[in-house]
Amino acid sequence: MSGFRIGRFGIGFTLALACAAGSARAEISDNVVRVGVLNDISGIFQDTNGMGSVEAARMAAEDFNGGGKGIKVEIVYADHQNKADVGSAIARKWLDVEGVDAIVDVPNSAVGLAINTILRDSRMTFLASSTASSDLTGKACSPNTIQWVNDAWATGNTTAAAMMQRGGKDWYFVTVDYALGKGIEAEATNYIEKHGGKVLGSSKHPLGTSDFASFLLQAQGSKAKVIGLANAGGDTINAVKQAAEFGIQQGGQTMVAFLLFVNDVHGMGLKVAQGLQLLEAFYWDMNDDTRAFAKRFAARPGMNGKMPSGNQAGVYASTLAYLNAVAATGSDDAKVVVPQMKTFKGKDKLFGDTTIRQDGRVIHPMYLFEVKKPEESKYPYDYYRLIATIPAEQAFRPLADGGCPLVK
């Protein structure tokens, strides 16, 4: 069955799926597992997350198909508007009033860290598939949180390492002035300076900036070999477009986008994006499994042929993993489900060889790509050339180094 609910934070589409006859076990609250997709539906992350993430969660619920036990699943969603107070209010309402059992997605580290605090020691699970703050598996780690796809440590350290191996030792950062950007810049700077490189400067900009001219001119004037864009979504797109107008890459400087997705490249076009270096956990055209998922995703209502981003793939993978753990334990209580999730070690169809660690970090390979030239693209969304594969154990912060109290 399906229906609509209208609440304080807008319309939430509810999708209920059940296997044949039979009911979920008594340990499942309200006899239904509710998963809330919390993200940016109308702002700068709407293409990389937005309604695409909602569809990805619905796909996971459909593929779960009751887990062989008649378990009903409902998918609801809300827009946090990139505001920690709005996201917190939604999470509290879902927790205290609406019986939501897990929150998934949550791009924007400030919002994600707030949700992480609220859900700690509650019965709700936080599937932080788009929250990039490394604190989620470090000093702020929670027994309720599992972090998928990417984080600031991996983005900063792994991207810096890959670029430095290719000769990029002098850097300048253009950084969004909130937790995400600052975390990425700090991690990358730490790696660069420890390995003989130099950071020649940094410019900070507000979230949602439209004019990057002054920041880019400072970066260009620094003569740094690498200009690192420590931002995401519309901010990265605007920066890259304006950098092309200034001829920055033609002048011999390399631009690396720390958090760029295939949707962003599509939005700016290959003529503008060509030559960009970027780190991704998922690319739709990697293998038969990723292509099969992407084809299904592109055919979903409202997707209009769009390929999924790494964040949207992460929503699917984390939601399905959570639901499988619910089926295995017969409970939707985080105190039971999260420990079960942490026993997983195997192959995920979208992310490859995968392990869920005791600090809540999901580790998997990461990939350094270069955006193709227009003439190199042979079909829609054929945008990336694989430069290097970084094994899971190298791509993420070592378990012992995070300072997570959950790690014995």
C-alpha positions, 0 to 999 in steps of 0.5 A: 500500500502507499499513501501521503502524510503531510506534517510540519516539514512537508509531504512524506511519501510512505511506501509500505512493502510486505511479503505475502502473509505473516507479520513482523516479529514483536520486537519490531516497533509498530510492526513496521520498519520506518526509514527516514531519508533526511537531506537537501531536497531544494538546495545545492545538494538536490542533484547528488542527493535530493529525491534521487536518494529517496528513490534509492531508499525505495529501491532498497525496500523493494529489493528487501521485499520483507526479508522473507519474514513479511517485514513491512517497510515504510520510506519517509523523507524530509528536507533539512535545508542545510540547517542543523536546527531544522534537521534536529527538529525533524529528527526529534519529531521522527524519534518522539512522534512518528516512530521512525527507526532509522535516518539515512543520507544527511549530506551536510556535516553540521546537520549530521553531527547534530543528528548523531548526538540526538540519536546516541543511545536512542533506539534509532539507527543513523545511516550516515551515508552522505555525512562526510565528517570524520568525527562520526568515527572518531571523537563523536563516534556513537553506538547508533551510527554507521558511516558509508561512502566517504568522509573527510579523512578519506577525501583529504588524505587519499586525494592528497596522496594520489595527487602528490604521487603524480607530482602535485606538491604545492597546493592552494585551497578554495574551501567552504566555510563550514565543518565539511570544507574545514575538515577536508582541508585540515586532513589534506594539509596534514598529509601534504605537509607530512609528506614534503609538500606545501600549502601556499594558501587558502580562501574560505567562502560561504555555503551557496556562493555564486561569485568565486572570482576573488577566491580563484584569482588568489589561487591562480596568483599563488602559482600552486601546482594543485588547486583543491576545491574543498566544497561540494554540490553547487559550490563546486560546480560554480567554482569549476565553471568560473575557473574555466573562464579564467583559463586556470587549467590551461595555465598549467595548474591542476584542479582537484575536486574533493567531493564531486559527483557524476551529477555535478559533472553532468550539470557543468558539461565535459567542456568545462569539467574536462581534466578535473581530478576527483576521488569517488567511492562509486561510479555507475559505469564500473562493472555489470552490477553498478550498471544494472543498478544505475539502469534501474535507478535512471528509470525510476519516477522523476529520474528522467534517465539520470545516473546515480551519484555515489551518495545515492548509491550509498543510500541504497546500500546502507538501507538494504544492509540495515534492513537485512540486519533487521531481518537477521535479528528480528528487531529494529532497535539500534542496540541490536541492529547496529552490532549485527551490521558490524559483523558484515564482511563481504562483497557489496554489489555497488561498493565492492569488497566491504567491511563494517568496522567497530567504529562504525566506518564502512571501508571499501575501495576508493577510486581516483578519476579524471574527467574525460574530454568531450570527444572521449565520451562515447555515450550518456554519462560516460564521464570518467577515466580511472586513474588509480584504485586505492584499496580499502585498508589504505583509503580510510583512517586506520581503526586505531587512529580515530580515537573512537571510545567504541574501539576496544 
